[in-house]
Amino acid sequence: MNEITDLWKNYNTSSKQLKEKLGRTSNLVGEYAEYLVNEYLNGELLTASHASADIKAPNGDLHQVKSRKITNGQTTQLGIIRSWNFDFLTIILFDDNGSVIKGLIYPKSIAEKYAVENEHQNGWVISITNEFLNDENKLDITQKIRQINNDSQVHPKNETSTNLNFGTETFKKENRNTNTPFQEKSELKIGKYVQKTFNEIINKIDRNELENLQRQDYSKTVFDLQFPFLRKVQKNDKEKPLRYWKTPVRIMGELYFMCSEWYEKEPNNDRPYYENWLNKMRKK
């Protein structure tokens, strides 16, 4: 057997085995992307016939997953969106070798801004442009997805900017140590840094954000924390709760304990997550 024949046989064998393992449709790129996202969310894969969403997160949020293999840095479109009956659009971009280029989560309202109606396909399409990829309202989960995908080179968790020259050396160099838009060169350890800067923007927290900061799922997604960012002080609290700092903060006339479980060593580096949120709050 020559080399080309061997490759053909191996390709078909691997494709068949992967399809059997995923157990859903023949769209292997899409199915595998859904598998990666579901591993990250620890949610529930919905049936392949579900009209709007692919994954149900533990908190009930619905995620539609779109994926593409990017070849030679070409701009392309995501698959057709036929219904907006979901909460988040999650996209996974692969290179030719199956490694993850980007993993991004967009609120539905942000995804709708970039969607263009396509009457011929009876839905909406989104082009993978720099503007779309760099929208500040996204959540970058690239690092986590790369870890799940066992990529040989795991890039810094805090990369947020990109361009479409994916296959070039320039792209690799530009994205190796990219910082968040408000990256601060602080010598403070992450815990001290969070306490200091949080007090600086505490008056910008509205009622909606206050409720979000008390949710475990929101804190996991936005800060990569295992516990709610804030925990309201109760009347029967005789001492500070485990995994929270002793001194509470006052927000809208009420006291809250702040989570103390912050880390900044790979593969668990919470600083970029916090700084991304801090940057948005400072712009309010």
Buried (B, 14 or more C-beta within 10 A) or exposed (E): EEEEEEEEEEEEEEEEEEBEEBEBEEBBBBBBBBBBBBBBBEBEBBEEEBEBBBBBBEBEBBBBBBBBBBEEEEEEBBBBBEEBEBBBBBBBBBBEEEEBBBBBBBEBEBBBEBBEEEEEEEBBBBEBEEEBBBBEEBBBBBBBBBBBBEBEEBBBBBBBBBBBEBBEEEBEEBBEEBBBEBBEEEEEEBBEBBBEBBEEBBEEBEEEBBEBBBBBBBBBBBBBBEBBBBBBBEEEEEEBBEBBBEEBBEBEEEBBBBBBBBBBEEEEBBBBBBBBBBBBBEEE
